[in-house]
Amino acid sequence: MGTVKIPYLVVRERHGKRLAYWCPTPKMKAAGFSLIALGPDGPDAWRDARTWNERWQAHRKGVKAAEKPKWPRGSLGEAYDRYRATEGWNRKQARTREDWERGWRYIAPIFGDVAPHTVDYDLIDAWYADLIESAGVREAHRAMKIWRALWVVAAAMSGGRPFYCARGADPSLGVRRVTPKARAAIWQEHELRRIIHRAWREGYRGLACLVSIMWDTAFSPVDARSLTAGQLVRVGRFGAFEIGRAKTGQAAIGTLSRRSAVLMRAYLEGLGLRPLPSTPLFRTREGAPYRKNSLAEDFRDLRRLVDPKETRQMLDIRRSVAIEARAGGASREHLGAKLANSIAANAELERTYQPVDINAVQAVDRARLNARRRARATRASK
């Protein structure tokens, strides 16, 4: 495969494959552009990268992007473009919009210029089966999820003219989706401690702080790498971070342990500067704020140094926190407060009428300590 030079095109090696991404700068992200996964490196990815560059240039020059397809009236593509122009779309979190864009890439070539009410079961079933074969179970699952969500939106737009579809007539509902295999890997505290210590010794000090904080707080990798000094609050014995989750926007409090507080203090003192309230705290060894790819790559490098056969990922830390907390006796309601998600029953009402409860978060912290003591006692008795 030859190399091409396209602005903002980045190619990464992941799981033995060369995957392409269109990576906008912070200035471009502030204008509404986001990271776009382009799939395998090759002509299709290059074409999409050029398309996104043209959109950026059109936006920068203050003109309407001329490259947008002129979908036929009444088509699914027209409905999608109408939806992207709504306030409902603008209120979506950036990661959710990216998910829609990724799903739409598989939908548009087949159904973009088609009136959705003309699509039958046989066609949608064949499309889904082909996606599983060509793109894999996970991408096919995402594309079908976006199809179904877009069908509901298009149906809601069908009160007048044009008519797109009826809500209850989605032919994809007859297709049984193949669910991607859920990850089940978990970390133990002593295993992550080895990675934290090795990271500090090898000079990955920002990463050492991040892994320790993720273990304390159950923050996702994107929430952890986005932490700023302005989010640090005086709560609990060693402080906490108060955030709005990147995926949902829901408020969350992450309490810190002594280890994280000590590491963070030493790390910031080593930087020799006072961080601004709104800039990311933790950086690579080169001094750049951690991004999605750089954080994952540094973690893989450290993981390999500690154990070349290790395959668990950073995203497994959040699940590990939940399992440890439940083993220590934490209730589902308290765990929902800790994770800032819908783990508890009727969580929508709970989120609406109950603010973030620091007592619930600390109750989960105590339950995790209990589980850790039991695990240590079990290992010592063997």
C-alpha positions in Angstrom: 0.0 0.0 0.0 1.5 3.3 -1.0 1.5 6.4 1.2 -0.4 9.5 0.5 -0.2 13.0 2.1 -3.6 14.2 3.0 -4.0 16.9 5.7 -5.2 15.6 9.1 -5.1 12.0 7.9 -3.5 9.7 10.5 -2.9 6.0 10.1 -2.5 3.7 13.2 -1.6 0.1 13.6 -4.3 -1.6 15.7 -4.7 -5.3 16.2 -2.5 -6.0 13.2 -4.5 -3.7 10.9 -3.7 -0.3 9.4 -6.7 2.0 10.3 -7.1 5.5 9.1 -8.5 8.5 11.0 -9.3 12.1 10.1 -7.9 14.0 13.1 -9.0 17.7 13.4 -7.1 20.2 15.5 -8.5 21.7 18.7 -9.5 24.8 16.7 -11.4 22.6 14.2 -13.1 20.7 17.1 -14.2 24.0 18.5 -15.9 24.7 15.2 -17.9 21.4 15.5 -15.6 19.0 13.7 -14.7 15.7 15.4 -12.4 12.7 15.1 -13.7 10.5 12.2 -12.8 6.8 12.0 -12.3 6.1 8.2 -11.8 2.3 8.4 -8.9 0.4 6.8 -6.2 2.5 5.2 -6.7 2.6 1.5 -8.4 4.5 -1.4 -11.9 4.6 0.3 -10.4 6.1 3.5 -8.4 8.6 1.5 -11.4 9.7 -0.4 -13.4 10.3 2.8 -10.4 12.2 4.3 -10.3 14.5 1.3 -14.1 15.0 1.7 -13.7 16.0 5.3 -10.8 18.4 4.4 -13.0 20.0 1.8 -15.8 20.5 4.3 -13.3 22.1 6.7 -12.0 24.4 4.0 -15.6 25.4 3.1 -16.4 26.1 6.7 -13.1 28.1 7.2 -13.9 30.3 4.2 -17.4 30.9 5.4 -19.3 29.2 2.6 -21.7 26.3 2.5 -19.9 23.1 1.8 -20.7 22.4 -1.8 -19.7 18.7 -1.6 -22.7 17.7 0.5 -24.8 15.3 -1.6 -28.1 16.7 -2.9 -30.3 13.9 -1.8 -33.6 13.3 -3.6 -36.7 14.7 -1.9 -38.2 12.2 0.5 -35.0 10.1 0.7 -33.3 8.9 3.8 -30.3 11.1 3.1 -32.6 14.2 3.0 -34.0 13.1 6.4 -30.5 12.7 7.8 -29.4 16.1 6.6 -32.5 17.7 8.1 -31.8 16.0 11.4 -28.2 17.2 11.5 -29.5 20.8 11.1 -31.7 20.5 14.2 -31.0 21.6 17.8 -31.5 18.0 18.9 -28.5 17.0 16.9 -26.4 20.0 18.3 -27.2 18.9 21.8 -25.8 15.4 21.3 -22.4 14.8 22.9 -19.5 14.8 20.4 -18.9 11.1 20.8 -22.6 10.4 20.1 -22.4 12.4 16.9 -19.3 10.6 15.9 -21.2 7.3 16.4 -23.9 8.5 14.1 -21.4 9.5 11.4 -19.7 6.1 11.6 -23.0 4.3 11.2 -24.1 6.6 8.4 -21.0 5.7 6.4 -22.5 2.2 5.9 -26.1 3.4 5.4 -25.6 6.2 2.9 -24.1 4.2 -0.1 -27.1 1.8 -0.1 -30.0 3.7 1.3 -29.1 7.4 1.1 -31.0 8.2 -2.1 -33.9 5.9 -1.3 -37.2 6.7 0.3 -37.1 4.7 3.5 -40.7 3.5 3.2 -39.8 1.6 0.0 -37.1 -0.5 1.8 -38.3 -4.1 2.4 -37.1 -6.8 4.8 -35.1 -8.8 2.2 -33.0 -5.7 1.3 -32.2 -4.7 4.9 -31.5 -8.3 5.8 -29.0 -8.7 2.9 -27.4 -5.4 3.8 -26.9 -6.4 7.4 -25.5 -9.8 6.5 -23.0 -8.2 4.0 -21.9 -5.8 6.7 -21.2 -8.6 9.2 -19.0 -10.2 6.5 -17.2 -7.1 5.3 -17.0 -4.8 8.3 -17.4 -7.2 11.3 -20.0 -7.8 14.0 -19.3 -4.6 16.0 -19.5 -2.2 13.0 -22.6 -4.0 11.7 -24.2 -3.7 15.1 -23.5 0.0 15.2 -24.8 0.6 11.7 -28.1 -1.2 12.5 -28.4 0.8 15.7 -28.1 4.0 13.8 -30.5 2.8 11.1 -33.2 2.1 13.7 -32.6 5.4 15.5 -32.7 7.3 12.2 -35.9 5.6 11.1 -37.6 6.9 14.3 -36.4 10.4 13.5 -37.5 10.2 9.9 -40.9 9.0 11.0 -41.3 11.9 13.4 -40.5 14.2 10.4 -43.3 12.6 8.3 -46.2 14.6 9.6 -46.4 16.6 6.4 -44.6 16.5 3.2 -42.4 14.7 2.2 -43.4 11.4 3.8 -40.4 9.3 4.8 -41.8 6.4 6.7 -44.2 5.2 9.5 -42.6 4.6 12.9 -43.9 1.0 13.4 -43.0 -0.1 9.8 -39.3 -0.4 10.2 -38.3 -3.6 8.3 -35.1 -4.0 10.3 -37.1 -4.9 13.4 -37.5 -8.4 11.8 -33.7 -8.8 11.6 -32.1 -10.3 14.7 -28.9 -8.4 15.4 -25.7 -10.3 16.2 -24.6 -8.7 19.5 -20.8 -8.1 19.8 -19.3 -10.2 22.5 -19.1 -8.1 25.6 -15.7 -7.6 27.3 -15.3 -9.5 30.6 -11.7 -8.8 31.5 -11.1 -7.2 34.9 -8.1 -5.8 36.7 -7.0 -6.3 40.3 -5.6 -3.3 42.3 -2.2 -5.0 42.8 -1.9 -5.5 39.0 -2.6 -1.9 38.2 -0.2 -0.9 41.0 2.6 -2.5 39.1 1.7 -0.6 35.9 1.5 2.7 37.8 4.9 2.2 39.5 6.6 1.1 36.2 5.0 4.1 34.3 6.4 6.5 36.9 9.9 5.0 36.7 9.9 5.0 32.9 9.0 8.7 32.7 5.3 8.2 31.8 4.3 10.2 34.8 1.1 11.7 33.4 0.0 8.2 32.5 0.9 6.9 36.0 -1.4 9.6 37.4 -4.2 8.8 35.0 -4.2 5.1 35.7 -4.3 5.7 39.4 -7.1 8.2 39.1 -9.1 5.9 36.8 -8.9 3.2 39.4 -10.0 5.5 42.1 -12.8 7.2 40.3 -14.0 4.7 37.7 -13.7 7.5 35.1 -13.5 6.4 31.4 -10.3 7.0 29.5 -11.8 10.0 27.7 -13.1 11.5 31.0 -9.7 11.0 32.7 -7.5 12.4 30.0 -9.8 15.5 29.8 -9.4 16.4 33.5 -8.5 20.0 34.3 -7.4 21.9 37.4 -10.7 23.7 37.4 -12.5 20.4 38.1 -10.5 19.6 41.2 -12.7 20.2 44.4 -12.1 19.8 48.1 -14.1 16.7 48.9 -13.2 13.7 51.0 -9.8 13.2 52.6 -7.7 13.7 49.4 -9.9 15.8 47.1 -12.0 14.8 44.1 -12.7 15.7 40.5 -16.2 16.9 39.6 -17.0 16.4 35.9 -19.7 16.1 33.3 -19.2 12.7 31.5 -18.1 13.0 27.9 -20.4 10.3 26.8 -23.6 11.4 28.5 -22.9 14.9 30.0 -24.1 13.5 33.3 -22.5 15.0 36.5 -20.0 12.7 38.3 -17.7 13.0 41.3 -14.5 11.0 41.4 -12.9 10.8 44.9 -9.1 10.4 45.0 -6.9 8.1 47.1 -3.8 9.1 49.0 -1.7 7.5 46.2 -3.4 9.6 43.5 -3.1 12.8 45.4 0.6 12.2 46.1 1.3 11.2 42.5 -0.6 14.2 41.1 1.2 16.6 43.5 4.6 15.3 42.5 3.7 15.3 38.8 2.5 18.9 38.9 5.6 20.0 40.9 7.8 18.3 38.3 6.2 20.3 35.5 7.3 23.5 37.1 4.3 25.5 36.2 0.8 26.2 37.4 -1.8 24.7 35.1 -4.6 26.8 33.8 -8.1 25.9 35.1 -9.3 24.8 31.6 -6.3 23.0 30.2 -5.9 19.2 30.4 -3.7 18.3 33.4 -1.9 15.1 32.2 0.5 15.0 29.3 2.7 12.7 27.3 6.4 12.5 27.9 6.8 14.9 25.0 4.6 17.5 26.9 1.5 17.2 24.7 -2.0 16.7 26.2 -3.1 13.1 26.0 -5.4 12.3 23.1 -7.3 9.1 22.5 -4.6 7.4 20.5 -1.6 8.6 22.4 -3.1 7.5 25.7 -3.9 4.0 24.4 -0.5 3.6 22.8 1.4 4.7 25.9 -0.7 2.3 28.0 0.0 -0.6 25.6 3.8 0.2 25.8 3.7 0.1 29.6 1.6 -3.0 29.7 4.1 -4.7 27.4 7.0 -3.7 29.7 5.2 -5.2 32.7 4.0 -8.3 31.0 4.5 -8.9 27.3 1.5 -11.4 27.3 -1.0 -9.0 28.9 -4.0 -8.0 26.7 -6.3 -6.2 29.1 -7.1 -2.6 28.3 -7.7 0.7 30.1 -11.4 0.5 29.3 -11.5 -2.6 31.5 -10.7 -0.5 34.6 -14.2 0.9 34.9 -15.8 -2.5 34.8 -13.2 -3.7 37.4 -14.2 -0.9 39.8 -17.9 -1.9 39.5 -17.2 -5.6 40.1 -14.9 -4.8 43.1 -17.6 -2.5 44.6 -20.3 -5.1 44.2 -18.1 -7.7 45.8 -17.6 -5.4 48.8 -21.4 -5.0 49.2 -22.1 -1.7 47.4 -25.7 -1.2 46.5 -26.8 -0.7 42.9 -28.0 2.8 43.7 -24.7 3.8 45.2 -22.8 2.2 42.4 -25.0 4.1 39.9 -23.9 7.3 41.7 -20.3 6.3 41.5 -20.4 5.4 37.8 -22.8 8.2 36.8 -24.8 5.9 34.6 -28.1 4.0 34.5 -27.2 1.0 36.5 -29.9 1.5 39.1 -33.6 0.8 38.3 -35.6 3.9 37.2 -32.4 5.8 36.9 -33.9 8.6 34.8 -36.0 9.8 37.6 -33.2 9.3 40.1 -30.9 11.5 38.0 -33.6 14.1 37.6 -34.5 14.5 41.3 -31.3 13.5 43.1 -28.0 15.4 42.5 -24.7 13.7 42.7 -24.4 12.2 46.2 -20.9 12.3 47.6 -22.0 10.0 50.5 -23.0 7.4 47.9 -19.7 7.7 46.1 -17.8 7.3 49.4 -19.9 4.3 50.3 -18.7 2.6 47.1 -15.1 3.5 48.0 -15.5 1.8 51.4 -17.1 -1.2 49.8 -14.2 -1.5 47.4 -11.7 -1.4 50.3 -13.6 -4.2 52.0 -13.5 -6.3 48.8 -9.8 -5.6 48.4 -9.1 -6.8 52.0 -11.0 -10.0 51.4 -9.0 -10.6 48.2 -5.7 -10.1 49.9 -6.7 -12.4 52.7 -7.7 -15.0 50.1 -4.3 -14.7 48.3 -2.4 -14.9 51.6 -4.2 -18.1 52.6 -3.2 -19.9 49.4 
